[in-house]
């Protein structure tokens, strides 16, 4: 680790001057005030301590280094784009640091070591931050990462590789092309640097990214589309390019006369209290000149209104007495009709007849002092009516009895049906239990049979193994004996050949030395070795 630390470099003023760029060409001998862009990527930097001297910086590129703190960049208040991807940043500065970078719009922080929202919450202080990249960090692996970042940075319009959609800002349902992570919302915030890292090309690339973000939002954000339509309509209406739609005439209700008169009277009394006579005359003239427009009866500031009159309104009090009496007449008539109807319903009392004892209603009381024939007729009619009522009561009684019997039968049938279903379920459960037990027993038998078969196969395997071992032992013994016998036979044949060779040699020598008249030499007997001799 010490070796790595020794190999890292510090960001010095001379290093920035050597890799800095001005407005038109590379500036190597100019001062810090002329440097507008610094390309310090892949230089093994460990800090940015001298970058604060270059306060004119607008683009700073520091990718793939070993930077852990960026507090020195607080003096570069004109930064528009800051690239810090591929570093060792764990904790970002607080909101005061980012508040100083008021012109920063693009910030690349992907491939760093931020783990929680506490490490990045200071970014909420950046007022104009438009594009941000935080992918390939431990924080981006959490489930609520995108929602947390979007709701904590209100100026943000694009995060990582997608523009922020209206569905992420509000829990609404949109068509597929307007949904979050749609292919229409793709944008590349970490575009490659311009040729030769020139300032002009990098500025154009930054403006192109920002324009692409604005174009995507204007095309695929429903809220912005609706706002654009409303603004266009209001502008055309203000310029007189929209035709006024005629309103349908409303039919006046006969009950609205009193309310309208009371409203006009109330407005008149309220206006006369707030305004003088001359101002009321001016308002009346304006109403006569513009009959088609909505009359502005009260053209005065709201602070001069009387609050008590606005809150307390009593229309009947302001109506003239004549109209008040006229309006009370139909109301009294309606009340009389309702009172008669109530009295008629209350007088449904039965009276007893004068001569016959027949019960009669109050409406038939006029027949009480009639002749006898009329009374007989009434009596017959009342008797028929009573018989009819008795029959009706009898029919109703029979209907009630039948309905009770039907209800009792339905209740019995329901109980029997429920009992049959219960018994069927119990029987089904018993049958299933018996089948399950039989299946378990069969399974156990099959398992026992399989275990026995496995044991027999293992025993046969062991026997076969023993037999194979014996056969191998016999083969080894036989091959040893055969090798020994073949060795003995080879040795014996070699001895025989040597003996035959010696005999032939001795015969030739004797023949050459023996003289005529001398006896022949005796032959030496040859001893034959047994087969088992070594």
PEJOKA-V251836 format. One line per field, one symbol per residue. ss: DSSP state (H for helix, E for strand, - for the rest). burial: + if it has 16 or more other ideal C-beta (glycine too) atoms within 10 Angstrom, else -. A space follows every 10 residues. Layout:
ss=???
burial=???
This chain:
ss=-HHHHHH-E- --HHHHHH-E E----E---- -HHH--EEE- ----E----- HHH-----EE E--------- HHHHH----- EEE------- ----HHHHHH -----EEE-- ------HHH- HHHHH----- EEE----HHH H---HHHHHH HH-----EE- -EE--HHHH- -----HHH-- --HHHE---- ----HHH-HH HHHHHHHHHH HHHHHHHHHH -HHHHHHHHH HHHHHHHH-- ---------- -----HHHHH HHHHHHHHHH HHHH--HHHH HHHHHHHHH- ---------- -HHH--HHHH H---HHHH-- HHHHHHHHHH HHHHHHHHHH HHHHHH---- EE------EE -HHHHHH--- -HHHHHHHHH HHHHHHHHHH HHHHHHHHHH HHHHHHHHHH HHHHHHHHHH HHHHHHHHHH HHHHHHHHHH HHHHHHHHHH HHHHHHHHHH HHHHHHHHHH HHHHHHHHHH HHHHHHHHHH HHHHHHHHHH HHHHHHHHHH HHH------- ---------- ----
burial=---------- +-+-+++-++ ++----+--- -+--++++++ +-+-++++-+ ++++-+++++ +++-+++-++ --+--+--++ +++++++-+- -++---++-+ +--+++++++ ++-+--+-++ ++++++--++ +++++-+-++ ----++-+++ --+--+++++ -+++++++-- ---+---+++ -+--+-+-++ --++--+++- -++-++--++ -++--++--+ +--------- ---------- ---------- -------+-- ++--++---+ +--++----+ --+------- ------+--- ---------- -------++- ---------- ---------- ---------- --+----+-+ ---+--+--- ----+--++- -+-------- ---------- ---------- ---------- ---------- ---------- ---------- ---------- ---------- ---------- -------+-- ---------- ---------- ---------- ---------- ----
